[in-house]
Each structure stands twice: as structure tokens, then as C-alpha cells.
Amino acid sequence: MTESSPILSDINQILQRFAHFGVHLSLTRIERLLANLGNPQNRVPIIHVAGTNGKGSVCAYLSSVLTQAGYRVGRYTSPHLVNWCERICINNQMIMPEALRSRLETVIAAVAAAESTPTQFEIFTAAAWLHFAEECVDIAVIEVGLGGRLDATNVCDRPLVSVITPISREHWQRLGPTVADIAGEKAGILKADCPAVIAPQPAAAAAVFQARLKSLNCPAVWPQPAQDLGEGRARYLGTQTQIDYSLSLSGAHQLVNSAVAIAALESLQQQGWEISETAIQQGMAQTQWAGRLQWTDWVDAAGKRYPLLLDGAHNPAAAVALRQYVDQLGADCASTTATWIMGMLATKDHADVFEALLRPGDRLYLVSVPGHLSANPVQLAEIAQSVCPKLSLCQTSADLITALPAATLFPGLRVLCGSLYLVGAFLQELYGPVENTQNPGG
């Protein structure tokens, strides 16, 4: 452990005091808290990013390009993989633990005794707004935590650009049972007369967004996916511009995410922000986003290294994108059989994720997600075998430490997925606490 580990423990303890208040979607508490802090959010120009999949990648692209363009750029994302500091970054450098603890203490001191207690996410979001304001960022890229309309990040009346990435059916227990219901919540980040960039959407979601855009008089761009030029190159075709660039993030879905990011940058250019084509190309090429189609090595007790693909793939749409990537790898090496090491939260759509990922002949090791409300691996095994009865192996393990050596007994592709929290647990086991200023996500 490094000397700053006690500070990370302090941060965990501070935030744990608010964890039992759960998730209560509302703007009342966060608005009151921010008012007590002097409304720091009003001092921070923002790009606001909502959606189901691709939010993190789009935020990473935007912050990378804007940093290359010479701006001081805040970035607020969730969840983290290893520690809370990852969520708050300036110019791709995560907040130092000492600074985060100080911001949290300031926020908590602003909670009046007579007020209803904010949730953990609201406390942390207020700390992010305060940090960006006090650090005088030129612009902040803000990712919605859950939904949009009542999310704690939705407190700015005049975002520079509102971005909505592809929508699918996730968090339906809180956001509504249909894609249209979910889109209605995401559309809550759109503001009157403010520019919007909307990714390609299912028809039901697109109809909701079109109606909302019209009612608010929002000038909107619906960018098409970038053209795949091969060998990690892509071409963005905007209404007035064409840009060729390198894609540093893997997967065909990055053709959508990168195009959405560049369309948002175009909107900023039209508002007078100086962002050169070179900055876009360099920023896109240098973007990093940990835990999403990330290659690493697992090293066994004997020191032998085994390639391992990491991906959250925590909902059906993300699982489809991961399977497409795996299939492409298989096409390149004439094999699509995979060994999966998976854990999922209890609230996820387990059968749909398995249906997207598993194929006959695949091997599956199931574990619990440590530190979170995990689905039972035995119950997951029953679901997996029902969805794909021709798995060559389906086995539960006590934890990652026992599953990984077993998974290396077989040749071919190995994938750790099913939850970003599980990926984070692996990265923490591999690297220990991430406590320096280099953000593992970019």
C-alpha cells in the first residue's frame, strides 16, 4: 500500500455514510445543496451526455480532444473501476485523494440539519461541480448517472451541447418498462434552444426525442456512424466537414460513439470554440477508456502470462457489441469458441445478456461480483444452461482468484465481463489501488 491509502479509506468511509439512502431520483436535494455551496454549477460550461451505452466512450473522446485543443477540461463519469478518484478528472488526470476528501468535507458541511439528507451520488456530484468551479475549468464533460430528467447532474439550464448516445432497455425498474419510457427520461437533459446531438436510435426512442426537440426548439444533429476505413481508421462525414482519424478504442460500436463525439465538437466550433482538425485527430487517436474491450494479461502463480479481454458488457446492448467484437476476432483466427469469466449484478437482465454472448461450445465460469448486490452464480448457471444448453462447460467458482486459473486450462480467447464492478475488482487485484494522477480510464 502507498502512503495515501488511508486517504482513500477516509473517502470510502465518508461516502459510505450516505450509501444507505439509496437512489432517489429528484432534483430538489441537489439543487438545495448546490445553493448552499454558492451554485458552483453555474460557473461551469458543460457538455451533458446521457444514454444507455457509449456515454463513457463519448465523454472520453470529448475530453481528450478538448484537452488537445488547449482547454482546461473537467470530466465527470460513473461508475469507477478501482477508486472514486477516477470519476473526477481535469485534462484526463484524476483528482488527487487529498483534494477529493477536502471537496467532500466541504459539501457535507453544506448539508443543513433541517434538510433531507442527500444521496451518495448527490454528495459526490456536488463535489465534482465544486471542484470544477474552484479549478476554473474552461469546460466540463458531464455524464448522467441514471436516466437524465431527475439525475443529479441535470442542474444546468444552458448546456453548450446535450448529447444522447444509443438507448436500450436498461434500468427499466426505475426509468419505465419500455424504450419509449426510458427515452422520455433521457430526453430530460434537453434544454430550450440549446444544441443537441442524438445518436442513431430505435424507432420508439427516436420518436420521443424528435417530439421533445421540436417542443423545445432545439437545433439537433443526428450523425450517422463513421465510415470504417479498416486498420483502425475511420472517416466522419458531417454536414460540412470530412475528417479521417484513428480509432484508439476497439469495437464496431465506436464508429457510432466517435461520430457522436465529433458532431458535438462541431457544435462547439459553431459556437466559437477553437478546435482544429489536428486536435480532433490527435485527441481521438489518444483516447483511452479502461474496462471496455481492454486487453491485458493475467499472470499465474508460476509467472506465465495469459491474454485476457476485459469488458463491462453489463446490459444486452453492450453484450451484443462485445459478441460482435469476439466474432470478428474469431473470423480473423478461424475460431469463435470463447471462455467466459462472468459475474453480474442481481438487477440486470441475465438471460438477455447470456443470449447475446454465449454460443455452443463456449465455456463459462460464473463468480459473484464482490462488494455489490451480486446475482447468485448457481442461479446464473441455471439461466445460462437454459439459454445455451450446448455449452461445453458451465461452472461456478468461489471468486475470480479460483476462476482465472481454471479458465487458463483451455486454449483460445478468454473474456472477463458482465459487470464493470467485476472488471474493477480484477484491475484492483492486478494493479492494486490506483492512487496517482494518471486516470486508468483516460
C-alpha positions in Angstrom: 0.0 0.0 0.0 1.1 3.5 -0.7 1.1 6.3 1.9 -2.2 7.7 0.5 -4.2 4.5 1.1 -5.6 5.8 4.4 -7.0 8.8 2.5 -8.8 6.5 0.1 -10.2 4.7 3.1 -11.3 8.0 4.5 -13.1 8.8 1.3 -14.8 5.4 1.3 -16.0 5.9 4.9 -17.3 9.4 4.2 -19.3 8.2 1.2 -20.5 5.0 2.9 -22.4 7.2 5.4 -24.7 8.2 2.6 -25.0 4.8 0.8 -28.0 3.6 2.8 -30.1 6.5 1.4 -30.1 4.6 -1.8 -31.2 6.0 -5.2 -34.0 8.6 -5.1 -34.3 10.4 -8.4 -35.1 14.0 -7.7 -33.5 17.5 -8.2 -34.8 19.0 -5.0 -32.0 17.9 -2.7 -29.1 18.5 -5.2 -30.4 22.0 -6.0 -30.7 22.9 -2.4 -27.2 21.5 -1.6 -25.6 23.4 -4.6 -27.4 26.6 -3.5 -25.7 26.2 -0.1 -22.4 25.9 -1.8 -23.0 29.0 -3.9 -24.2 27.3 -7.0 -20.8 26.2 -8.4 -22.5 24.5 -11.4 -23.4 28.0 -12.8 -19.7 28.7 -13.2 -19.0 25.6 -15.3 -19.9 25.5 -19.1 -20.8 21.9 -19.9 -21.4 19.2 -22.4 -24.1 17.0 -20.9 -24.1 13.3 -22.0 -26.9 10.8 -21.4 -27.8 7.5 -23.0 -27.6 3.8 -22.3 -24.4 2.6 -24.0 -21.4 4.6 -25.1 -21.7 7.5 -22.7 -18.3 6.8 -21.2 -16.6 6.5 -24.5 -18.1 9.7 -25.9 -17.0 11.5 -22.7 -13.5 10.1 -23.1 -13.3 11.2 -26.8 -14.6 14.7 -25.9 -12.3 15.3 -23.0 -9.3 14.0 -25.0 -9.9 16.2 -28.0 -10.7 19.4 -26.0 -7.5 18.8 -23.9 -5.6 18.6 -27.2 -7.2 21.8 -28.3 -5.7 23.6 -25.3 -8.6 23.9 -23.0 -8.8 23.0 -19.3 -11.3 20.2 -19.3 -13.2 18.7 -16.5 -14.7 15.2 -16.9 -17.3 13.6 -14.6 -18.2 9.9 -15.2 -19.5 6.9 -13.3 -19.1 4.3 -12.1 -15.4 4.0 -11.2 -13.4 0.8 -11.7 -10.9 0.9 -8.8 -11.4 4.0 -6.7 -13.6 7.1 -6.5 -10.9 9.5 -7.8 -11.4 8.2 -11.3 -14.8 9.9 -11.6 -13.5 13.4 -11.4 -10.7 14.4 -13.8 -9.2 17.5 -15.2 -7.3 17.2 -18.5 -7.5 13.4 -18.1 -5.8 13.5 -14.7 -7.9 12.1 -11.9 -8.4 14.2 -8.8 -5.9 13.6 -6.0 -7.2 11.8 -3.0 -6.4 14.7 -0.7 -8.3 17.1 -2.9 -11.3 14.8 -3.1 -11.5 14.3 0.6 -11.4 18.1 1.1 -14.2 18.6 -1.5 -16.4 16.0 0.1 -15.9 17.6 3.6 -16.9 21.0 2.2 -20.0 19.5 0.6 -21.1 17.6 3.7 -20.6 20.8 5.8 -23.1 22.5 3.5 -25.8 20.0 4.2 -28.2 21.8 6.6 -29.5 19.8 9.5 -33.1 20.6 8.7 -32.9 19.3 5.1 -33.5 15.8 3.8 -30.2 14.0 3.5 -28.7 13.9 0.0 -27.9 10.5 -1.6 -24.4 9.3 -2.0 -24.4 10.2 -5.8 -25.8 13.7 -5.0 -23.0 14.3 -2.5 -20.4 13.2 -4.9 -21.9 15.1 -7.9 -21.9 18.3 -5.8 -18.2 17.6 -5.0 -17.5 17.4 -8.7 -19.3 20.7 -9.5 -17.4 22.4 -6.7 -14.0 21.0 -7.9 -14.5 22.1 -11.5 -15.7 25.6 -10.4 -12.8 26.1 -8.0 -10.3 24.8 -10.5 -11.7 27.2 -13.1 -12.1 24.6 -15.9 -13.0 26.1 -19.3 -15.5 23.3 -20.0 -16.7 20.1 -18.3 -17.9 16.9 -19.9 -20.6 15.6 -17.6 -22.0 12.1 -17.8 -25.5 11.4 -16.5 -25.6 8.9 -13.7 -29.1 7.4 -14.1 -31.8 8.5 -16.5 -31.5 12.2 -17.1 -34.6 14.2 -16.2 -34.2 13.8 -12.4 -30.5 12.9 -12.4 -28.3 14.9 -10.0 -26.2 16.2 -13.0 -29.3 17.8 -14.6 -28.9 21.2 -12.9 -27.7 23.4 -15.7 -30.2 25.3 -17.8 -27.9 26.2 -20.7 -25.6 23.3 -21.6 -23.3 24.1 -24.6 -24.4 20.8 -26.1 -26.7 18.0 -24.9 -25.7 14.5 -26.2 -27.8 11.4 -26.2 -26.0 8.1 -27.0 -27.9 5.0 -28.2 -30.8 4.0 -26.0 -31.7 0.4 -25.0 -33.8 -1.2 -22.3 -31.8 -0.8 -19.0 -32.7 0.4 -15.5 -36.3 -0.1 -16.6 -37.3 -0.7 -13.0 -36.6 3.0 -12.3 -37.0 4.6 -15.7 -40.1 2.8 -17.1 -40.8 -0.5 -18.8 -40.4 0.5 -22.4 -37.7 2.0 -24.6 -40.0 5.0 -25.1 -40.4 5.5 -21.4 -36.6 5.3 -20.9 -36.1 7.8 -23.8 -38.5 10.2 -22.1 -36.3 10.2 -19.1 -33.1 10.6 -21.1 -34.8 13.5 -23.1 -35.0 15.4 -19.8 -31.4 16.7 -20.4 -32.6 18.6 -23.5 -33.0 22.3 -22.8 -34.9 25.0 -24.8 -33.0 26.4 -27.7 -29.8 24.5 -26.8 -28.0 22.4 -29.4 -28.3 18.6 -29.2 -26.6 15.7 -30.8 -28.6 12.4 -30.9 -27.0 9.1 -31.9 -28.9 6.6 -34.1 -31.9 5.3 -32.0 -34.6 2.6 -32.0 -37.7 4.0 -33.7 -39.6 4.3 -30.4 -36.8 6.3 -28.8 -36.3 8.5 -31.9 -40.0 9.5 -31.9 -39.7 10.6 -28.3 -36.6 12.7 -29.0 -38.0 14.3 -32.1 -41.1 15.4 -30.3 -39.1 16.8 -27.4 -36.6 18.6 -29.7 -39.5 20.2 -31.6 -41.2 21.4 -28.4 -38.0 22.9 -27.0 -36.9 24.4 -30.4 -33.5 22.6 -30.1 -31.2 22.6 -33.1 -30.3 19.0 -33.4 -27.8 16.8 -35.3 -28.3 13.1 -35.8 -24.9 11.9 -37.0 -24.6 8.7 -38.9 -21.9 6.2 -37.9 -18.4 7.0 -39.2 -17.2 5.0 -42.2 -14.8 2.1 -41.4 -11.6 2.6 -43.4 -10.0 -0.5 -41.9 -6.9 -0.9 -39.8 -8.3 1.2 -37.0 -9.1 4.2 -39.2 -12.5 5.9 -39.6 -14.0 8.8 -41.6 -16.5 11.2 -40.2 -18.9 12.8 -42.7 -20.6 15.8 -41.2 -22.9 18.3 -42.9 -19.9 20.5 -43.9 -16.8 18.6 -42.9 -15.0 15.3 -43.5 -12.4 14.1 -41.1 -10.2 10.9 -41.2 -8.9 9.8 -37.9 -7.5 6.8 -36.0 -9.8 5.0 -33.5 -8.0 4.1 -30.3 -11.0 2.3 -28.8 -12.0 -1.2 -30.2 -15.3 -2.4 -31.5 -17.6 -1.5 -34.4 -19.8 0.5 -32.0 -17.0 3.0 -31.7 -18.0 4.1 -35.2 -21.2 5.5 -33.7 -19.6 6.8 -30.5 -16.8 8.6 -32.2 -19.1 10.2 -34.8 -21.4 11.4 -32.0 -18.4 13.0 -30.2 -17.1 14.7 -33.3 -20.6 16.1 -34.1 -20.7 17.6 -30.6 -17.3 19.1 -31.2 -18.6 20.6 -34.5 -21.4 22.2 -32.5 -18.8 23.8 -30.2 -16.9 25.0 -33.2 -20.1 26.7 -34.5 -20.3 28.4 -31.1 -16.8 29.9 -31.4 -14.7 27.3 -29.7 -11.3 26.8 -31.4 -10.9 23.1 -32.1 -8.7 22.3 -35.1 -8.9 19.2 -37.2 -5.4 18.3 -35.9 -6.7 18.5 -32.3 -9.6 16.2 -33.3 -7.3 13.7 -34.9 -4.8 13.7 -32.1 -7.4 13.6 -29.4 -9.3 10.7 -31.0 -6.1 8.7 -31.5 -5.0 9.2 -27.9 -8.4 8.5 -26.2 -8.3 5.7 -23.5 -11.2 4.2 -21.7 -10.4 1.3 -19.3 -12.6 -1.7 -18.9 -14.2 -1.5 -22.3 -12.8 -4.0 -24.8 -9.5 -3.7 -23.0 -6.7 -6.2 -23.5 -4.5 -7.1 -20.5 -2.6 -10.1 -19.2 -3.3 -12.3 -16.2 -0.2 -13.8 -14.7 -0.5 -17.1 -12.9 1.5 -18.2 -9.8 4.3 -19.5 -12.0 4.7 -16.2 -13.8 3.1 -17.3 -17.0 1.1 -14.7 -18.8 -2.3 -15.3 -20.4 -4.1 -12.7 -22.6 -7.4 -11.6 -21.2 -10.1 -9.4 -22.7 -12.0 -7.1 -20.3 -15.4 -5.6 -20.9 -18.3 -4.5 -18.7 -21.0 -5.9 -21.1 -23.5 -5.3 -18.3 -26.6 -5.0 -20.4 -27.9 -6.7 -23.6 -26.9 -4.0 -26.0 -23.3 -3.9 -24.6 -23.2 -7.7 -24.7 -24.2 -7.6 -28.4 -21.3 -5.2 -29.1 -18.9 -7.5 -27.2 -20.1 -10.6 -29.1 -19.6 -8.8 -32.4 -16.1 -8.0 -31.5 -15.4 -11.6 -30.4 -16.9 -12.9 -33.6 -14.6 -10.6 -35.6 -11.6 -11.9 -33.7 -12.8 -15.4 -34.4 -13.1 -14.7 -38.1 -9.6 -13.4 -38.1 -8.2 -16.6 -36.4 -10.8 -19.2 -37.7 -12.1 -19.8 -34.2 -15.1 -18.3 -32.3 -15.0 -20.6 -29.2 -14.6 -18.5 -26.1 -14.0 -19.0 -22.4 -16.1 -16.5 -20.4 -15.5 -15.5 -16.8 -18.6 -13.7 -15.7 -20.4 -12.1 -12.8 -23.5 -9.9 -12.9 -25.5 -7.7 -10.6 -28.8 -9.0 -9.4 -30.7 -6.2 -11.1 -29.5 -7.0 -14.7 -31.3 -8.8 -17.5 -29.3 -12.0 -17.1 -31.0 -14.2 -19.8 -30.7 -11.4 -22.4 -27.0 -10.9 -21.7 -26.3 -14.7 -21.9 -28.4 -14.9 -25.2 -26.2 -12.2 -26.7 -22.9 -13.7 -25.6 -23.0 -17.5 -25.4 -22.6 -19.9 -28.3 -22.4 -23.7 -28.4 -19.0 -25.0 -27.4 -18.2 -21.9 -25.3 -17.0 -22.4 -21.7 -18.5 -20.4 -18.8 -17.2 -19.7 -15.3 -19.5 -17.8 -13.0 -18.5 -15.8 -10.0 -20.0 -13.2 -7.6 -19.4 -9.5 -8.0 -17.5 -8.6 -4.9 -18.8 -5.7 -2.8 -22.1 -5.3 -4.6 -25.6 -6.8 -4.9 -24.5 -9.8 -7.0 -26.6 -12.3 -8.7 -26.1 -15.8 -7.3 -23.7 -17.7 -9.6 -25.6 -21.0 -9.1 -28.8 -19.3 -10.4 -26.9 -17.7 -13.2 -25.6 -21.1 -14.2 -29.1 -22.4 -14.5 -30.1 -19.5 -16.6 -27.1 -19.8 -18.9 -27.6 -23.5 -19.5 -31.3 -22.9 -20.3 -30.3 -20.2 -22.8 -27.4 -22.1 -24.3 -27.7 -25.8 -23.5 -24.7 -26.8 -25.7 -22.1 -25.0 -23.6 -19.1 -27.3 -23.3 -18.6 -26.3 -19.7 -20.6 -24.2 -17.2 -19.1 -24.0 -13.7 -19.4 -21.7 -10.7 -16.3 -20.6 -8.7 -15.9 -19.0 -5.3 -14.2 -15.9 -6.7 -12.0 -14.6 -9.5 -8.9 -16.0 -7.9 -10.1 -19.6 -8.4 -11.9 -19.0 -11.7 -9.0 -17.5 -13.6 -6.5 -20.4 -13.2 -9.3 -22.8 -14.2 -10.1 -20.7 -17.3 -6.4 -20.9 -18.5 -6.6 -24.6 -18.8 -8.2 -24.1 -22.2 -6.8 -22.6 -25.3 -8.3 -19.7 -27.2 -10.0 -16.4 -26.2 -10.7 -15.6 -22.6 -13.1 -12.8 -21.7 -13.8 -11.3 -18.3 -17.2 -9.5 -18.4 -20.7 -9.0 -17.1 -20.1 -6.1 -14.7 -17.9 -3.0 -14.6 -17.6 -3.7 -10.9 -16.2 -7.1 -11.6 -13.7 -5.7 -14.1 -12.7 -3.1 -11.4 -12.2 -5.9 -8.9 -9.9 -7.6 -11.3 -7.9 -4.4 -12.1 -7.5 -3.7 -8.4 -6.3 -7.3 -7.8 -3.9 -6.8 -10.8 -2.6 -3.3 -10.1 -3.6 -2.5 -6.5 -5.2 0.8 -5.6 -4.9 3.4 -8.3 -3.7 6.5 -6.4 -1.5 8.5 -8.7 -2.7 11.2 -11.0 -3.0 9.1 -14.1 -6.6 8.1 -14.7 -6.9 4.5 -15.8 -9.9 5.5 -17.9 -8.1 8.0 -20.0 
